Amino acid sequence: MKPTRKMPLFIITDASGVGKSTISEALFQKETRYIVLESDVLWNDIYNKPDENYREYREVWLDLCSHIA
């Protein structure tokens, strides 16, 4: 198996409306070493399980980030 080089993973997370998209856009414009993704593109009502702390959604999102990194 060939070793792979993993890039650092930088996650911006917080409640709705606090500026995550704004800071992500600023990073995208300034830095070329980042891949900027918006996690909302993965959202689907099947993940709307607050009683499970949205665990399945977070696992899918982090799995995607891991594969891209």
Backbone torsions as a table, in degrees:
resi	resn	phi	psi	omega
1	MET	NA	132.3	-179.1
2	LYS	-83.9	130.4	178.1
3	PRO	-66.0	146.4	177.6
4	THR	-115.0	154.3	178.9
5	ARG	-96.4	119.3	179.0
6	LYS	-94.7	134.9	176.1
7	MET	-86.5	154.1	176.9
8	PRO	-61.5	145.6	178.7
9	LEU	-106.8	122.2	-178.1
10	PHE	-117.4	113.6	-175.6
11	ILE	-112.0	129.8	174.3
12	ILE	-108.4	121.2	-178.0
13	THR	-142.0	145.9	176.0
14	ASP	178.0	-174.4	-179.1
15	ALA	-71.3	164.9	178.1
16	SER	-62.0	141.3	172.5
17	GLY	81.4	10.8	-177.6
18	VAL	-98.0	-4.1	175.1
19	GLY	111.9	15.3	179.5
20	LYS	-59.5	-45.6	-179.7
21	SER	-64.9	-37.7	179.4
22	THR	-63.6	-47.4	-179.6
23	ILE	-69.9	-34.7	177.0
24	SER	-63.1	-43.1	178.3
25	GLU	-63.7	-40.7	178.4
26	ALA	-63.7	-41.8	177.3
27	LEU	-64.5	-41.1	-179.7
28	PHE	-61.3	-41.1	-179.0
29	GLN	-71.8	-31.4	-173.7
30	LYS	-92.2	-43.3	-172.6
31	GLU	-104.3	139.6	175.6
32	THR	-105.7	-1.6	-179.7
33	ARG	-92.4	4.1	-178.8
34	TYR	-112.0	146.4	165.9
35	ILE	-103.4	121.5	-176.6
36	VAL	-100.1	122.2	178.9
37	LEU	-126.2	147.4	175.1
38	GLU	-108.2	118.8	-174.4
39	SER	-67.1	-20.5	-178.8
40	ASP	-61.6	-21.9	-179.8
41	VAL	-65.8	-19.4	179.2
42	LEU	-90.9	-12.1	-172.5
43	TRP	-64.9	138.1	176.2
44	ASN	-150.1	150.3	-178.5
45	ASP	-58.7	-20.6	178.3
46	ILE	-64.0	-20.0	178.9
47	TYR	-92.6	-2.9	-176.5
48	ASN	-76.7	76.2	-178.2
49	LYS	-129.4	75.2	-178.0
50	PRO	-60.8	-28.0	179.6
51	ASP	-66.5	-20.2	176.7
52	GLU	-104.5	12.2	-179.3
53	ASN	58.2	32.5	177.5
54	TYR	55.3	31.3	-174.2
55	ARG	-56.6	-46.4	-178.1
56	GLU	-61.1	-41.8	178.4
57	TYR	-62.1	-47.0	179.9
58	ARG	-63.5	-36.6	178.6
59	GLU	-66.4	-41.5	177.8
60	VAL	-63.3	-44.4	-179.0
61	TRP	-63.0	-47.1	-179.3
62	LEU	-68.6	-32.7	176.2
63	ASP	-64.6	-44.0	176.9
64	LEU	-60.4	-46.4	178.2
65	CYS	-59.6	-42.2	179.8
66	SER	-61.2	-43.7	-179.0
67	HIS	-67.7	-35.9	179.5
68	ILE	-73.6	-39.4	-179.2
69	ALA	-61.9	NA	NA
